[in-house]
Amino acid sequence: MSQDPAIRIRDLTKTFGGERRLFGRRSHAVEALRAVSLDLRRGETLAVVGESGSGKSTLARILVGLETPGGGAVEIAGEDAARLRRKGPRAFGKTVQYVFQDPVASLNPRKTIGEILSAPLRLLCGYDRARRETRLRELMQAVDMPEATLSRYPHELSGGQAQRMAIARALAAEADILVLDEPVSALDVSVQAQVLLLLQRLKRELNLSYLFISHDLAVVEAIADRVAVMHFGEVVELEETRTLFATPVHPYTEGLLASAPRLKRA
């Protein structure tokens, strides 16, 4: 595993609210991120955990350009993230991709799976029709789904199948950095295990780097190489997964672990 970071985050801040309203009053300001600094190493899965409101999803949305930071710096693949976005959707989309929590809602209900997956192949990769058809078959094979799925619509898929298609869409862009925001929380436990195994296999085969947002410590223990614990917008602990689960240092981490069910790590 290379130690060169896929993503480098330094002193990242984000505040919601605080704007002036009628009669000069200001809305209540909430600091979602407070000087967050993290590195996602090449080829690793870094989990970011914490309770609802800890700032983990805000962090994910900033990394993929869905939110604007208040301050700090983000580098993706060695380049300033804002500069990379200014190069256009193709440059940014071929570097980092986002996998949403709700797989069905993240897929366009009016388009077939084939049409959904063809969009990044055409717009980001510039493939012609013949190359797109070949790549679609490869993507179906990569996520263990039959080719017949390409003619189906999102509402015809189960949650697990839809999440496989969302992962396939991220892979279609040929990005090697994936930000996964609670990617299995909407799935049944048995389906969660299948999707986690798929993600682990894809990471090995394609040398992917994952920033894995989750509140589920059992899932995190099974998949992550390192864990960053967030509390009220701050990273309060960052450690190798085995070490953190065996000997947590911060009281907040100890409380999270004490209240969570455990899975035996493979």
C-alpha positions as CSV (number, residue, x, y, z in Angstrom):
1,M,0.0,0.0,0.0
2,S,1.5,3.3,-1.0
3,Q,1.8,6.0,1.7
4,D,1.2,8.8,-0.9
5,P,-2.2,10.1,0.0
6,A,-5.1,9.8,-2.4
7,I,-6.8,12.6,-0.5
8,R,-5.1,15.1,1.8
9,I,-7.3,17.3,4.1
10,R,-5.9,20.1,6.2
11,D,-7.7,22.3,8.7
12,L,-11.1,21.9,6.9
13,T,-13.9,24.0,8.3
14,K,-17.6,24.4,7.4
15,T,-20.3,26.4,9.2
16,F,-24.0,26.3,8.4
17,G,-26.2,29.3,9.2
18,G,-25.1,32.6,10.7
19,E,-26.6,34.6,7.8
20,R,-28.3,37.9,8.4
21,R,-32.1,37.8,8.4
22,L,-34.9,40.3,8.6
23,F,-34.2,43.2,11.0
24,G,-30.5,42.4,11.0
25,R,-30.8,39.3,13.1
26,R,-28.5,36.4,12.3
27,S,-29.5,32.8,12.1
28,H,-28.0,30.3,14.5
29,A,-24.6,29.2,13.2
30,V,-23.6,25.5,13.5
31,E,-19.9,24.5,13.0
32,A,-20.2,21.2,11.1
33,L,-16.4,20.8,10.6
34,R,-13.7,22.3,12.9
35,A,-10.2,22.2,11.6
36,V,-10.4,18.6,10.3
37,S,-7.1,17.1,9.0
38,L,-7.0,13.6,7.5
39,D,-5.1,11.6,4.8
40,L,-6.6,8.8,2.8
41,R,-3.7,6.6,1.8
42,R,-3.5,5.0,-1.6
43,G,-5.2,1.6,-1.6
44,E,-6.7,1.8,1.8
45,T,-10.2,2.0,3.3
46,L,-10.4,4.8,5.8
47,A,-13.6,4.8,7.7
48,V,-15.0,8.0,9.2
49,V,-17.4,7.2,12.0
50,G,-19.6,9.2,14.5
51,E,-23.1,9.8,15.5
52,S,-25.6,11.7,13.4
53,G,-24.5,15.4,13.3
54,S,-20.8,14.6,13.9
55,G,-19.9,16.1,10.5
56,K,-18.9,13.0,8.6
57,S,-21.4,13.3,5.8
58,T,-20.6,17.1,5.4
59,L,-17.0,16.0,5.0
60,A,-17.9,13.5,2.3
61,R,-20.0,16.1,0.4
62,I,-17.2,18.7,0.4
63,L,-14.8,16.1,-1.0
64,V,-17.0,15.5,-4.0
65,G,-17.9,19.1,-4.5
66,L,-21.5,19.0,-3.3
67,E,-20.7,21.5,-0.5
68,T,-18.2,24.3,-0.4
69,P,-15.7,24.5,2.6
70,G,-15.5,27.5,4.8
71,G,-11.7,27.2,5.1
72,G,-8.8,24.8,4.9
73,A,-7.4,22.8,2.0
74,V,-8.2,19.6,0.2
75,E,-5.9,17.8,-2.3
76,I,-7.2,15.0,-4.4
77,A,-4.6,12.8,-6.2
78,G,-2.0,15.5,-5.4
79,E,-4.0,18.4,-6.9
80,D,-6.0,21.1,-5.2
81,A,-9.6,20.0,-5.2
82,A,-11.0,23.4,-6.3
83,R,-8.5,23.6,-9.1
84,L,-9.3,20.1,-10.2
85,R,-13.1,20.9,-10.3
86,R,-12.4,24.0,-12.4
87,K,-10.9,21.8,-15.0
88,G,-14.4,20.5,-15.6
89,P,-16.6,17.4,-14.8
90,R,-14.4,15.0,-16.8
91,A,-11.2,15.7,-14.9
92,F,-12.9,15.6,-11.5
93,G,-15.2,12.7,-12.3
94,K,-12.4,10.5,-13.5
95,T,-10.5,11.1,-10.2
96,V,-13.1,10.7,-7.5
97,Q,-16.6,9.3,-7.4
98,Y,-19.4,9.3,-4.8
99,V,-21.6,6.4,-3.8
100,F,-24.8,7.6,-2.1
101,Q,-26.6,6.1,0.9
102,D,-29.9,5.4,-0.8
103,P,-29.1,3.4,-4.0
104,V,-32.6,3.5,-5.6
105,A,-33.0,7.3,-5.1
106,S,-29.5,7.9,-6.6
107,L,-30.4,6.3,-9.9
108,N,-32.6,8.1,-12.5
109,P,-36.0,6.4,-12.5
110,R,-36.7,7.3,-16.1
111,K,-33.6,5.6,-17.5
112,T,-32.6,2.0,-17.8
113,I,-29.5,0.8,-16.0
114,G,-27.7,0.6,-19.4
115,E,-28.5,4.2,-20.1
116,I,-27.4,5.3,-16.6
117,L,-24.1,3.5,-16.8
118,S,-23.5,4.7,-20.4
119,A,-23.6,8.4,-19.4
120,P,-20.2,8.4,-17.6
121,L,-18.7,6.2,-20.3
122,R,-19.8,8.7,-22.9
123,L,-19.4,12.0,-21.1
124,L,-16.3,11.3,-18.9
125,C,-14.4,8.6,-20.8
126,G,-15.4,9.6,-24.4
127,Y,-16.1,6.0,-25.5
128,D,-17.9,5.3,-28.8
129,R,-20.9,3.0,-28.9
130,A,-18.9,-0.2,-29.5
131,R,-16.5,0.5,-26.6
132,R,-19.4,1.4,-24.4
133,E,-21.2,-1.8,-25.0
134,T,-18.1,-3.8,-24.2
135,R,-17.4,-1.8,-21.1
136,L,-21.1,-2.3,-19.9
137,R,-20.6,-6.0,-20.1
138,E,-17.4,-5.7,-18.1
139,L,-19.1,-3.6,-15.4
140,M,-21.9,-6.1,-15.0
141,Q,-19.3,-8.9,-14.6
142,A,-17.3,-6.7,-12.1
143,V,-20.3,-6.3,-9.8
144,D,-21.6,-9.9,-10.2
145,M,-24.8,-9.0,-12.1
146,P,-26.3,-10.5,-15.2
147,E,-26.2,-8.5,-18.5
148,A,-30.0,-8.6,-18.6
149,T,-29.9,-6.0,-15.8
150,L,-28.9,-3.4,-18.3
151,S,-32.4,-3.3,-19.8
152,R,-34.1,-2.9,-16.4
153,Y,-35.2,0.2,-14.5
154,P,-34.1,1.1,-11.0
155,H,-37.5,0.4,-9.4
156,E,-37.3,-3.2,-10.7
157,L,-34.2,-3.9,-8.6
158,S,-33.8,-4.8,-5.0
159,G,-31.8,-2.5,-2.7
160,G,-28.7,-4.7,-2.9
161,Q,-28.9,-4.8,-6.7
162,A,-29.4,-1.1,-7.0
163,Q,-26.4,-0.4,-4.8
164,R,-24.3,-2.7,-7.1
165,M,-25.4,-0.5,-10.0
166,A,-24.5,2.6,-8.1
167,I,-21.0,1.1,-7.5
168,A,-20.8,0.1,-11.2
169,R,-21.6,3.7,-12.1
170,A,-18.8,4.9,-10.0
171,L,-16.4,2.4,-11.6
172,A,-17.6,3.4,-15.1
173,A,-15.9,6.8,-14.6
174,E,-12.6,4.9,-14.0
175,A,-11.9,6.9,-10.9
176,D,-9.7,5.1,-8.3
177,I,-10.9,7.1,-5.3
178,L,-14.5,6.4,-4.0
179,V,-16.3,8.3,-1.3
180,L,-18.9,5.9,0.1
181,D,-21.5,7.6,2.3
182,E,-23.3,5.0,4.4
183,P,-23.3,2.7,1.4
184,V,-24.9,-0.3,3.2
185,S,-27.0,1.3,5.9
186,A,-30.2,1.1,3.8
187,L,-29.7,-2.7,3.1
188,D,-30.7,-5.8,5.0
189,V,-27.9,-7.4,7.1
190,S,-27.4,-10.3,4.7
191,V,-27.3,-8.0,1.7
192,Q,-24.9,-5.7,3.6
193,A,-22.4,-8.6,3.8
194,Q,-22.6,-9.3,0.1
195,V,-22.0,-5.7,-0.8
196,L,-19.1,-5.4,1.6
197,L,-17.5,-8.4,0.1
198,L,-17.9,-6.9,-3.3
199,L,-16.3,-3.7,-2.2
200,Q,-13.4,-5.5,-0.7
201,R,-12.8,-7.6,-3.9
202,L,-13.0,-4.5,-6.2
203,K,-10.6,-2.6,-4.0
204,R,-8.0,-5.5,-4.3
205,E,-8.5,-6.0,-8.0
206,L,-8.7,-2.4,-9.1
207,N,-6.4,-0.9,-6.4
208,L,-9.1,1.5,-5.3
209,S,-9.0,3.9,-2.3
210,Y,-12.1,4.2,-0.2
211,L,-13.3,6.9,2.2
212,F,-16.0,5.0,4.0
213,I,-18.6,7.1,5.9
214,S,-20.6,5.0,8.5
215,H,-22.2,5.1,11.9
216,D,-22.2,1.2,12.0
217,L,-19.1,0.1,13.9
218,A,-19.7,-3.5,13.2
219,V,-19.5,-2.8,9.5
220,V,-16.4,-0.6,10.0
221,E,-14.6,-3.2,12.0
222,A,-15.1,-5.7,9.1
223,I,-13.9,-3.5,6.2
224,A,-11.7,-0.6,7.3
225,D,-7.9,-0.4,7.5
226,R,-8.0,2.8,9.7
227,V,-10.8,4.6,11.5
228,A,-11.2,8.3,12.1
229,V,-13.8,9.1,14.9
230,M,-15.6,12.4,14.6
231,H,-17.4,14.2,17.4
232,F,-19.1,17.6,17.0
233,G,-17.2,18.4,13.8
234,E,-13.7,17.3,15.1
235,V,-11.6,14.2,14.6
236,V,-11.1,13.1,18.1
237,E,-9.2,9.8,17.4
238,L,-7.5,8.3,14.3
239,E,-6.0,4.8,14.5
240,E,-5.5,1.5,12.8
241,T,-8.8,-0.5,13.0
242,R,-7.5,-3.3,15.2
243,T,-5.8,-1.0,17.6
244,L,-8.7,1.4,17.9
245,F,-11.2,-1.4,18.6
246,A,-8.8,-3.1,21.1
247,T,-7.6,0.0,23.0
248,P,-9.6,3.1,22.3
249,V,-8.1,6.3,23.8
250,H,-10.7,9.0,23.6
251,P,-13.7,8.7,26.0
252,Y,-16.1,9.3,23.1
253,T,-14.7,6.4,21.2
254,E,-14.9,4.2,24.3
255,G,-18.6,5.1,24.5
256,L,-19.3,4.4,20.9
257,L,-17.6,1.0,21.1
258,A,-19.4,0.1,24.4
259,S,-22.8,0.8,22.8
260,A,-22.3,-1.0,19.5
261,P,-22.7,-4.7,18.5
262,R,-19.5,-6.3,17.2
263,L,-18.6,-8.4,14.2
264,K,-15.5,-10.7,14.1
265,R,-13.1,-9.2,11.7
266,A,-12.0,-11.5,8.9
